[in-house]
């Protein structure tokens, strides 16, 4: 990302130069709706990021400029100083969460920008939180460990932005490592890096953004979470994590058909994450792709969080010989993530654009991604 514009705007606003920090967005190759079931997720940081220029200003106030929005605000560091602008609440929340943990911080000036697409499921908000958590940790010499930096971002979402998210997005943004995905155990918080370099093996990773977001009546996420909790309770477990299909079949007559379908997806998804990890150890990208398709149709048919447009994109991918394709994220819209052989890439993109335009009246947005490093000083 070109930081020249940030430098220019910072100098224009504050008359000095600051230091640059960045943190990336993320993809999740496989492992969807597994986090709140105590299972595994398999994310990686990407080459699209938030970048902030920051300089301590010797006051007790934060002066912040959002370059992309051309919006400026100032706020103090006490709870009653919460800014109204939604973007500024991410920065304010990070400051407050650091203070709650005993970190002593003071005022600073900042200008920031990013190329993580909004609303495409790549976690632009986690990238913003991680940028500031890491920067303030360094600038004030706070000595906060990286897991706690991720939790600061998560707590910011919970307490200042009204989103009860899991830890995966912030974790991936902080811990990202170029050429590697990370298998995070959402129960124990243990994680392991797995080499992932599709280009070296003749593949490309590309996201197709349907540019649709369906607002469903009620609370579909909470409903599905409740389904999983009911089945886990019937099995005598806290989470579905570790449950087998045999155990599920044994209680089938004691649970609703809907709860059965939800649990069948989650139990299968835990197995698929582990299968993909083993496949990557032997550079078997074909198996990775097969599991991606299985996840897509599991999310579509059993978990019912897909939509017509995403099913269409996955079907077109299969017709074009794409190795793997699935919904990425919570569902109901957003992107498919696609693992494509390099020689098929151009035809796939052209075909998907043309067919989607013909059916839905607009083309999907195309984002090719490279797995990159996490939060850092530039």
C-alpha positions in Angstrom: 0.0 0.0 0.0 1.2 3.5 -0.9 1.8 5.4 2.3 2.7 8.7 0.6 -0.9 10.0 0.9 -0.9 9.3 4.7 2.5 11.1 5.1 1.2 14.1 3.2 -2.1 14.3 5.1 -0.3 13.8 8.5 2.1 16.6 7.7 -0.7 18.9 6.5 -2.8 18.3 9.6 -0.2 18.2 12.3 2.9 19.9 10.8 5.3 17.1 11.8 6.2 13.6 10.9 5.2 10.5 12.9 5.9 6.8 12.9 4.2 4.3 10.7 2.4 1.1 11.9 0.3 -1.4 10.0 -1.9 -4.4 10.5 -3.5 -6.6 7.8 -7.0 -7.9 7.0 -7.5 -11.7 6.9 -8.9 -14.6 5.1 -10.1 -17.9 6.6 -9.3 -20.8 4.4 -11.7 -23.2 6.2 -13.3 -23.5 9.7 -16.5 -21.4 9.6 -18.9 -21.2 12.6 -16.5 -23.4 14.5 -15.1 -20.7 16.8 -18.1 -20.5 19.2 -18.3 -24.3 19.2 -14.8 -24.5 20.7 -13.4 -25.8 17.5 -10.6 -24.9 15.1 -10.3 -22.0 12.6 -7.6 -21.7 9.9 -7.0 -18.0 9.0 -4.1 -16.1 7.5 -3.2 -12.4 7.2 -3.4 -10.9 3.7 -1.6 -8.2 1.7 -4.4 -5.7 2.3 -4.0 -3.6 5.5 -4.6 -0.6 7.6 -1.7 1.9 8.0 -1.5 4.6 10.6 1.0 7.4 11.1 1.2 8.3 14.8 3.1 10.8 16.9 2.7 11.5 20.7 1.5 15.0 21.2 2.2 15.7 24.9 -1.4 16.3 25.8 -4.2 14.1 27.1 -6.2 14.2 23.9 -6.2 12.1 20.7 -6.4 14.0 17.4 -7.4 11.6 14.6 -7.9 11.9 10.9 -9.5 9.2 8.7 -7.8 9.8 5.3 -10.2 7.7 3.3 -13.3 9.4 4.8 -11.8 12.9 4.9 -13.1 13.1 8.5 -11.4 14.5 11.6 -12.2 14.3 15.3 -10.6 14.8 18.7 -11.4 13.0 22.0 -10.1 12.6 25.5 -9.1 9.3 27.1 -11.8 9.0 29.8 -14.9 6.9 29.4 -17.2 9.9 29.1 -15.0 11.2 26.1 -16.3 8.5 23.7 -16.5 10.0 20.2 -19.6 9.8 18.1 -18.0 8.9 14.8 -18.1 5.1 14.5 -14.6 4.9 13.0 -13.2 6.9 15.9 -14.8 4.5 18.4 -12.4 1.7 17.3 -9.4 3.9 18.2 -11.0 5.2 21.4 -12.0 1.6 22.4 -8.4 0.4 22.0 -7.1 3.2 24.2 -9.7 2.5 26.9 -9.1 -1.3 26.8 -5.3 -0.7 27.3 -6.1 1.6 30.2 -8.4 -1.0 31.8 -5.4 -3.4 31.7 -3.2 -0.9 33.6 -1.5 0.5 30.6 -0.6 4.2 31.0 -1.1 6.1 27.7 -1.4 9.8 26.7 -2.5 11.9 23.8 -1.3 11.4 20.2 -1.9 12.6 16.7 -2.8 10.1 13.9 -3.8 9.8 10.3 -4.8 6.4 8.9 -5.9 4.8 5.7 -6.4 1.3 4.4 -7.0 -1.0 1.4 -8.9 -3.7 3.2 -12.3 -3.7 1.4 -15.2 -2.8 3.7 -18.0 -5.3 4.0 -16.2 -8.0 2.1 -15.5 -10.2 5.1 -11.7 -9.4 5.4 -12.0 -7.8 8.8 -11.1 -4.2 8.2 -12.2 -3.3 11.8 -9.8 -5.9 13.3 -7.0 -4.5 11.1 -7.7 -1.0 12.5 -7.8 -2.2 16.1 -4.7 -4.3 15.8 -2.8 -1.4 14.2 -3.5 0.9 17.1 -3.1 -1.7 19.8 0.3 -2.7 18.5 1.4 0.9 17.9 0.4 2.2 21.4 2.0 -0.9 23.0 5.3 0.0 21.3 5.2 3.8 21.6 4.4 3.7 25.3 6.6 0.7 26.0 3.7 -1.2 27.7 5.1 -4.7 27.2 1.7 -6.2 26.4 2.0 -9.7 24.9 0.5 -10.3 21.4 -2.4 -12.5 22.6 -3.5 -9.7 24.9 -3.2 -7.2 21.9 -5.7 -9.4 20.0 -8.0 -9.5 23.1 -7.9 -5.7 23.3 -9.2 -5.6 19.8 -11.9 -8.1 20.5 -12.9 -6.2 23.7 -13.1 -3.0 21.7 -15.7 -4.6 19.4 -17.7 -6.0 22.4 -17.6 -2.8 24.5 -17.4 0.1 22.1 -18.8 -1.1 18.7 -21.6 -3.4 19.7 -20.3 -6.6 18.0 -19.9 -9.8 20.0 -17.2 -11.2 17.8 -14.9 -14.1 18.4 -11.1 -13.8 18.6 -10.2 -15.1 15.1 -10.0 -11.8 13.2 -7.8 -9.9 15.7 -5.7 -13.0 16.3 -5.0 -13.4 12.5 -4.2 -9.6 12.2 -1.7 -9.7 15.1 -0.1 -13.1 14.5 0.0 -13.2 10.7 3.1 -14.7 9.1 3.9 -14.5 5.4 3.5 -17.8 3.6 1.7 -19.4 6.5 -1.8 -20.0 7.7 -2.6 -20.5 11.4 -4.6 -23.2 13.0 -6.1 -21.7 16.1 -7.8 -23.9 18.7 -10.6 -21.7 19.9 -11.0 -23.7 23.1 -7.3 -23.8 24.4 -6.1 -20.8 22.3 -3.1 -22.8 21.2 -2.0 -22.3 17.6 0.3 -23.6 15.0 1.7 -22.2 11.7 1.2 -24.2 8.5 3.2 -23.4 5.3 0.8 -22.1 2.6 2.2 -20.9 -0.6 -0.2 -21.7 -3.4 1.7 -19.8 -6.1 4.7 -22.0 -5.5 2.5 -25.0 -6.4 0.8 -23.4 -9.4 -2.3 -22.0 -7.7 -3.8 -18.6 -7.0 -6.0 -17.5 -4.2 -8.8 -15.1 -5.2 -11.9 -13.7 -3.5 -15.1 -13.0 -5.5 -17.2 -10.4 -3.7 -20.9 -10.8 -4.6 -21.5 -7.3 -3.3 -24.7 -8.4 -1.7 -25.6 -8.6 2.0 -28.9 -10.1 2.9 -30.6 -8.9 6.1 -32.5 -11.8 7.5 -35.4 -11.4 9.9 -34.5 -12.2 13.5 -31.1 -13.2 14.6 -29.8 -16.0 12.4 -26.3 -16.2 14.1 -27.8 -16.5 17.5 -30.4 -19.0 16.3 -27.6 -21.3 15.0 -25.5 -20.9 18.1 -28.5 -21.9 20.2 -29.0 -25.0 18.0 -25.4 -26.0 18.6 -25.7 -25.4 22.4 -28.8 -27.5 22.6 -27.1 -30.5 20.8 -24.0 -30.1 23.0 -26.1 -30.2 26.1 -27.9 -33.3 24.9 -24.5 -34.9 24.4 -23.4 -33.8 27.9 -20.8 -31.4 26.6 -20.1 -27.7 26.9 -19.3 -27.4 23.1 -19.9 -29.5 20.0 -16.1 -29.7 19.8 -14.9 -33.3 19.7 -18.4 -34.8 19.1 -18.6 -37.5 16.4 -21.3 -38.3 13.8 -21.9 -41.6 15.6 -22.8 -39.7 18.8 -25.0 -37.3 16.9 -26.9 -40.2 15.2 -27.5 -41.8 18.6 -29.4 -38.8 19.8 -31.1 -37.9 16.5 -34.6 -38.8 17.9 -34.1 -36.5 20.9 -33.4 -33.3 18.9 -35.2 -31.3 16.2 -34.3 -31.9 12.5 -33.0 -28.4 12.3 -30.7 -28.8 15.3 -29.5 -32.1 13.8 -28.6 -30.4 10.5 -26.7 -27.6 12.3 -24.7 -30.0 14.4 -24.0 -32.2 11.4 -22.4 -29.3 9.6 -20.3 -28.2 12.6 -19.0 -31.8 13.4 -18.1 -32.2 9.7 -16.4 -28.8 9.6 -14.1 -29.7 12.5 -13.0 -32.8 10.6 -12.5 -30.8 7.4 -10.2 -28.3 9.1 -7.9 -31.1 10.4 -8.1 -32.8 6.9 -6.9 -29.6 5.3 -4.0 -29.2 7.8 -2.8 -32.7 7.0 -3.2 -32.2 3.2 -1.0 -29.0 3.4 1.7 -30.9 5.2 2.0 -33.0 2.0 1.3 -30.1 -0.4 -1.9 -31.8 -1.5 -3.9 -28.8 -2.7 -6.5 -31.0 -4.5 -7.8 -32.3 -1.1 -7.8 -28.8 0.2 -10.1 -27.8 -2.6 -12.4 -30.8 -2.1 -12.9 -29.8 1.5 -13.6 -26.2 0.6 -16.5 -27.3 -1.7 -17.8 -29.6 1.1 -17.8 -26.7 3.5 -19.6 -24.5 1.0 -22.5 -26.9 0.5 -22.6 -27.8 4.2 -23.0 -24.1 5.0 -25.6 -23.8 2.2 -27.7 -26.9 2.9 -27.2 -27.9 6.6 -26.3 -24.6 8.2 -28.4 -22.5 5.8 -26.2 -19.4 5.9 -25.5 -19.1 2.1 -27.6 -17.2 -0.4 -28.4 -17.7 -4.1 -25.6 -15.5 -5.3 -22.9 -17.3 -3.4 -24.2 -20.7 -4.5 -24.1 -19.4 -8.0 -20.5 -18.4 -7.7 -19.5 -21.7 -6.2 -21.3 -23.6 -9.0 -19.6 -21.5 -11.7 -16.2 -22.2 -10.0 -16.8 -25.9 -10.2 -17.9 -25.7 -13.9 -14.6 -23.8 -14.6 -12.5 -26.5 -13.0 -11.6 -24.4 -10.0 -9.9 -26.6 -7.4 -11.8 -25.2 -4.4 -14.5 -22.6 -3.7 -16.7 -21.7 -0.7 -18.4 -18.9 1.2 -16.0 -17.1 3.4 -17.3 -15.6 6.6 -20.5 -15.8 8.4 -22.7 -16.1 5.3 -25.8 -14.4 3.8 -23.6 -12.5 1.4 -20.0 -11.3 0.9 -17.3 -13.3 -0.8 -16.4 -16.7 -2.0 -12.8 -17.7 -1.5 -11.4 -19.7 -4.5 -8.3 -21.8 -5.0 -7.6 -21.8 -8.7 -4.9 -23.4 -10.9 -2.9 -20.5 -12.4 -3.6 -21.7 -16.0 -7.4 -21.6 -15.4 -7.4 -18.2 -13.5 -8.1 -15.8 -16.4 -10.9 -17.9 -17.9 -12.5 -18.4 -14.5 -12.5 -14.7 -13.7 -13.9 -13.7 -17.1 -16.6 -16.4 -17.0 -17.6 -15.6 -13.4 -17.9 -11.9 -14.2 -19.9 -12.5 -17.4 -22.3 -15.0 -15.9 -22.9 -13.1 -12.7 -23.5 -9.8 -14.6 -26.0 -11.6 -16.9 -27.9 -13.1 -13.9 -27.7 -10.4 -11.3 -27.0 -7.2 -13.2 -23.6 -6.4 -11.8 -20.2 -8.0 -11.8 -18.6 -9.4 -8.6 -15.5 -7.6 -7.3 -12.3 -9.5 -7.6 -9.6 -9.5 -4.9 -6.5 -11.6 -5.4 -4.7 -12.1 -2.1 -1.3 -13.1 -0.9 -0.7 -14.4 2.7 1.4 -11.8 4.5 2.8 -10.7 7.9 0.8 -9.4 10.9 0.9 -6.2 12.9 4.2 -4.4 12.7 6.0 -1.1 12.5 6.9 0.0 9.0 
